[in-house]
Amino acid sequence: MELTKGIFKTTKDIFENNKGSILRTIVYTIGHFAIAIIVLMSIADVSFMIALTDAIVEPLANAVWYFVLDKWWASRSK
């Protein structure tokens, strides 16, 4: 029980300290999903399922990169 409380508190603290970056990252990622599906289906002429798979995997990697970049950028702006 104590471990669970600690995990939830830590998660809440991380969210509270990074709320802006996390929300921007989520919005960016959702937009990237849609853009990737449209581009892949239009240019590469792949099926929706292949486009969807790529559109989910690749932006998730980009989302991690963006979060790290945003945290670094914000720390340099202070």
C-alpha positions in Angstrom: 0.0 0.0 0.0 2.8 2.4 0.9 4.6 1.7 -2.4 1.4 2.4 -4.4 1.0 5.7 -2.6 4.6 6.6 -3.3 4.2 5.8 -7.0 1.0 7.9 -7.3 2.6 10.8 -5.4 5.7 10.7 -7.6 3.6 10.5 -10.8 1.5 13.5 -9.6 4.6 15.5 -8.7 6.2 14.8 -12.1 2.9 15.9 -13.9 2.6 19.0 -11.8 6.2 20.0 -12.4 6.0 19.3 -16.1 2.4 20.1 -16.9 3.0 22.5 -19.8 5.6 20.3 -21.5 3.4 17.2 -21.1 0.3 18.9 -22.5 2.2 20.3 -25.5 3.7 16.9 -26.1 0.3 15.3 -26.2 -1.2 17.8 -28.6 1.9 17.5 -30.8 1.7 13.7 -30.8 -2.0 13.6 -31.7 -1.4 16.0 -34.6 1.5 13.9 -35.7 -0.6 10.8 -35.8 -3.1 12.4 -38.2 -0.5 14.0 -40.4 1.5 10.8 -40.7 -1.6 8.8 -41.7 -2.6 11.3 -44.4 0.9 11.6 -45.8 1.6 7.9 -45.9 -1.7 7.0 -47.5 -1.3 9.8 -50.1 2.4 9.6 -51.0 3.4 6.0 -50.2 0.1 4.5 -51.3 0.0 2.2 -48.3 -3.1 0.7 -46.6 -4.7 2.4 -43.7 -3.5 -0.2 -41.2 0.2 0.1 -42.3 -0.1 3.9 -42.2 -1.8 3.7 -38.7 1.0 1.5 -37.4 3.7 3.8 -38.6 1.8 6.8 -37.5 1.6 5.5 -33.9 5.1 4.1 -33.5 7.2 6.8 -35.1 5.4 9.8 -33.3 5.7 8.1 -30.0 9.5 8.1 -30.5 9.3 11.7 -31.6 7.1 12.6 -28.5 9.9 11.4 -26.2 12.4 13.4 -28.2 10.2 16.5 -28.1 9.7 16.2 -24.3 13.5 16.0 -23.7 14.1 18.9 -26.2 11.4 21.0 -24.6 12.7 20.4 -21.1 16.2 21.3 -22.2 15.0 24.4 -24.1 13.0 25.6 -21.2 16.0 25.2 -18.8 18.2 27.3 -21.2 15.6 30.1 -21.4 15.5 30.9 -17.7 
